[in-house]
Amino acid sequence: DLAKRILSSSTPLSTKIKLASVIYYTKPAQLMQLLSRLESQVSDDLRKLCAFFYGLSPVNQHIEYLLKCATDNNPSIKVHGLISLVNNLDQETTSLLSQILRSSKDDTGKIAAELLAQNEDKGHHLLRDMMADEGSVSRRNVIYGLRLIDRDWADQLLKEINSNDKAWIIRDAAAITLENK
């Protein structure tokens, strides 16, 4: 049975994803039901599996779980949660990601900004908007995303930050980013 192999601790994550994909494409409601039972598991692989597939479903039904993953201490669970949020940018996930950018002094804000840089439409828009934020934490996090964007507007924004930002540490970060680009 596919579900038993997914639950097995000896099955690698990549195989679990393949097996869950078979269920997802044939009976998505059954997979979502299975995943809702797996949410409370302590297994990192099962938590990553849930975050991965919740990113493919209507994310608003799983927003609390994905936020919990996005702020997890385990870096790979954190990335899976953030990817699912970034890939489903709507008003609620944009608000959550804005909060993460504003408040995360650890690597969560940096990772979120880097993932937003990969989303050319809404992600780039959110990064531009967050650069006007009053908090230096959010502006510092946004610089991590801007460094990955190969567009004139991103370079121009970094130049403006380098020249005009009120916090010297943000100006220096922008200067270093421009130099490295």
ROTIMAR-402257 format. One record per residue (C-alpha): residue in one letter; x, y, z. Coordinates in nm, 4 decimals. Layout:
N
R  r        c1        c2        c3
R  a         X         Y         Z
...
END
This chain:
181
R  r        c1        c2        c3
R  d    0.0000    0.0000    0.0000
R  l    0.1335    0.3453   -0.0943
R  a    0.0378    0.5063    0.2363
R  k    0.2343    0.2467    0.4343
R  r    0.5441    0.3125    0.2238
R  i    0.5000    0.6872    0.2753
R  l    0.4819    0.6338    0.6520
R  s    0.7838    0.4042    0.6599
R  s    1.0918    0.5649    0.8130
R  s    1.3081    0.3637    0.5716
R  t    1.1530    0.5281    0.2635
R  p    1.3596    0.8288    0.1471
R  l    1.1836    1.1651    0.1141
R  s    1.2214    1.1695   -0.2648
R  t    1.0403    0.8363   -0.2868
R  k    0.7726    0.9549   -0.0441
R  i    0.7105    1.2550   -0.2712
R  k    0.6837    1.0294   -0.5770
R  l    0.4408    0.7974   -0.4003
R  a    0.2344    1.0877   -0.2681
R  s    0.2306    1.2352   -0.6208
R  v    0.0655    0.9199   -0.7504
R  i   -0.2071    0.9587   -0.4895
R  y   -0.2299    1.3353   -0.5499
R  y   -0.2932    1.2972   -0.9213
R  t   -0.5428    1.0133   -0.8839
R  k   -0.7187    1.0955   -0.5558
R  p   -0.6135    1.4396   -0.4243
R  a   -0.8789    1.4495   -0.1498
R  q   -0.7464    1.1238   -0.0048
R  l   -0.3902    1.2561   -0.0026
R  m   -0.4995    1.5738    0.1755
R  q   -0.6812    1.3614    0.4311
R  l   -0.3673    1.1517    0.4850
R  l   -0.1512    1.4632    0.5143
R  s   -0.3808    1.6194    0.7746
R  r   -0.3204    1.3097    0.9870
R  l    0.0550    1.3346    0.9333
R  e    0.0861    1.7003    1.0394
R  s    0.1457    1.6137    1.4015
R  q    0.4185    1.3600    1.3271
R  v    0.7657    1.4350    1.4563
R  s    0.9306    1.2942    1.1446
R  d    1.1055    1.5722    0.9536
R  d    1.0398    1.3954    0.6226
R  l    0.6660    1.3739    0.6889
R  r    0.6533    1.7404    0.7905
R  k    0.8376    1.8369    0.4691
R  l    0.6002    1.6169    0.2690
R  c    0.2992    1.7942    0.4202
R  a    0.4455    2.1388    0.3506
R  f    0.5335    2.0402   -0.0062
R  f    0.1871    1.9145   -0.0973
R  y    0.0041    2.1866    0.0953
R  g    0.1799    2.4258   -0.1389
R  l    0.0042    2.2538   -0.4291
R  s   -0.3409    2.2780   -0.2734
R  p   -0.5481    2.5801   -0.1670
R  v   -0.2937    2.7154    0.0793
R  n   -0.5460    2.9117    0.2872
R  q   -0.6681    2.5801    0.4298
R  h   -0.3180    2.5070    0.5624
R  i   -0.1832    2.8522    0.6391
R  e   -0.1209    2.7905    1.0095
R  y    0.0727    2.4724    0.9388
R  l    0.2815    2.6381    0.6664
R  l    0.3594    2.9348    0.8924
R  k    0.4669    2.6904    1.1640
R  c    0.6960    2.5200    0.9099
R  a    0.8263    2.8537    0.7794
R  t    0.9419    2.9511    1.1263
R  d    1.0722    2.6070    1.2289
R  n    1.4247    2.5707    1.3662
R  n    1.5006    2.2950    1.1143
R  p    1.6321    2.4779    0.8038
R  s    1.4932    2.2312    0.5495
R  i    1.1443    2.2350    0.7040
R  k    1.1661    2.6153    0.7100
R  v    1.2497    2.6237    0.3379
R  h    0.9630    2.3881    0.2486
R  g    0.7156    2.6056    0.4399
R  l    0.8458    2.9291    0.2878
R  i    0.8443    2.7860   -0.0655
R  s    0.4796    2.6882   -0.0289
R  l    0.3893    3.0362    0.0985
R  v    0.5850    3.2160   -0.1767
R  n    0.4409    2.9939   -0.4491
R  n    0.0896    3.0869   -0.3362
R  l    0.1094    3.4619   -0.2986
R  d   -0.2289    3.6060   -0.2213
R  q   -0.3377    3.8726    0.0238
R  e   -0.2987    3.6503    0.3307
R  t    0.0357    3.4919    0.2377
R  t    0.1710    3.8317    0.1273
R  s    0.0783    3.9709    0.4679
R  l    0.2466    3.6780    0.6450
R  l    0.5623    3.7096    0.4364
R  s    0.5696    4.0847    0.5024
R  q    0.5580    4.0098    0.8754
R  i    0.8403    3.7593    0.8371
R  l    1.0516    4.0130    0.6479
R  r    0.9808    4.2768    0.9148
R  s    1.0540    4.0655    1.2180
R  s    1.3030    3.7929    1.1277
R  k    1.6499    3.8735    1.2430
R  d    1.7532    3.5140    1.1788
R  d    1.7804    3.3435    0.8424
R  t    1.4011    3.3146    0.7942
R  g    1.3679    3.6678    0.6549
R  k    1.6722    3.6220    0.4328
R  i    1.5399    3.2946    0.2898
R  a    1.1932    3.4459    0.2367
R  a    1.3446    3.7402    0.0448
R  e    1.5586    3.5090   -0.1678
R  l    1.2536    3.2985   -0.2541
R  l    1.0472    3.6098   -0.3310
R  a    1.3213    3.7134   -0.5739
R  q    1.2397    3.3981   -0.7718
R  n    0.8748    3.5038   -0.8125
R  e    0.8999    3.7653   -1.0861
R  d    0.5470    3.8944   -1.0559
R  k    0.4184    3.9216   -0.7013
R  g    0.7471    3.8457   -0.5257
R  h    0.9325    4.1315   -0.6922
R  h    0.6411    4.3629   -0.6164
R  l    0.6462    4.2685   -0.2474
R  l    1.0228    4.3212   -0.2252
R  r    0.9899    4.6698   -0.3788
R  d    0.7092    4.7566   -0.1372
R  m    0.9027    4.6293    0.1638
R  m    1.2020    4.8473    0.0811
R  a    0.9906    5.1468    0.1856
R  d    0.9264    4.9843    0.5238
R  e    1.0438    5.1817    0.8257
R  g    1.2078    4.8849    0.9944
R  s    1.5735    4.8249    0.9201
R  v    1.5258    4.4482    0.9651
R  s    1.2888    4.4312    0.6685
R  r    1.5097    4.6516    0.4495
R  r    1.8129    4.4374    0.5329
R  n    1.6187    4.1207    0.4495
R  v    1.4964    4.2683    0.1202
R  i    1.8552    4.3382    0.0129
R  y    1.9161    3.9612    0.0203
R  g    1.6388    3.9232   -0.2354
R  l    1.7432    4.2201   -0.4495
R  r    2.0929    4.0785   -0.4897
R  l    1.9423    3.7842   -0.6819
R  i    1.7343    3.9938   -0.9225
R  d    1.9044    4.0748   -1.2497
R  r    1.6878    4.3718   -1.3478
R  d    1.7671    4.7394   -1.3875
R  w    1.5022    4.8404   -1.1332
R  a    1.6653    4.6215   -0.8645
R  d    2.0085    4.7730   -0.9297
R  q    1.8579    5.1223   -0.9255
R  l    1.6835    5.0516   -0.5969
R  l    2.0098    4.9247   -0.4463
R  k    2.1848    5.2432   -0.5635
R  e    1.9140    5.4556   -0.4012
R  i    1.9448    5.2591   -0.0777
R  n    2.3222    5.2930   -0.0907
R  s    2.2891    5.6709   -0.1214
R  n    1.9816    5.7578    0.0807
R  d    1.8975    5.5025    0.3488
R  k    1.8995    5.6509    0.6978
R  a    2.0723    5.3447    0.8518
R  w    2.4427    5.3148    0.7718
R  i    2.4330    4.9355    0.8041
R  i    2.1649    4.9178    0.5332
R  r    2.3615    5.1586    0.3104
R  d    2.6719    4.9410    0.3564
R  a    2.4785    4.6219    0.2799
R  a    2.3458    4.7786   -0.0406
R  a    2.6969    4.8937   -0.1389
R  i    2.8429    4.5469   -0.0812
R  t    2.5563    4.3901   -0.2759
R  l    2.6105    4.6256   -0.5700
R  e    2.9829    4.5557   -0.5624
R  n    2.9242    4.1785   -0.5626
R  k    2.6692    4.1978   -0.8448
END
